[in-house]
């Protein structure tokens, strides 16, 4: 899924990583 698109998949992976980091921060705060 994320690997699909080649170059287009790279920005998506970065966005996913950012989302994970944000979710982790919220989880720690809760």
C-alpha positions as CSV (number, residue, x, y, z in Angstrom):
1,X,0.0,0.0,0.0
2,X,2.6,2.6,1.1
3,X,5.2,1.2,-1.3
4,X,2.8,1.7,-4.2
5,X,3.4,4.8,-6.4
6,X,7.2,4.7,-5.9
7,X,8.0,8.4,-5.5
8,X,4.5,9.2,-4.6
9,X,4.7,6.7,-1.8
10,X,7.6,8.5,-0.1
11,X,5.6,11.6,0.9
12,X,2.8,9.4,2.1
13,X,5.2,7.4,4.4
14,X,6.5,10.7,5.8
15,X,3.0,11.9,6.5
16,X,2.2,8.5,8.2
17,X,5.3,8.8,10.3
18,X,4.3,12.4,11.4
19,X,0.8,11.1,12.2
20,X,2.3,8.3,14.3
21,X,4.5,10.7,16.2
22,X,1.6,13.0,16.9
23,X,-0.6,10.1,18.0
24,X,2.2,8.9,20.3
25,X,2.4,12.4,21.9
26,X,-1.3,12.4,22.6
27,X,-1.2,8.9,24.0
28,X,1.6,9.9,26.4
29,X,-0.3,13.0,27.5
30,X,-3.5,11.1,28.2
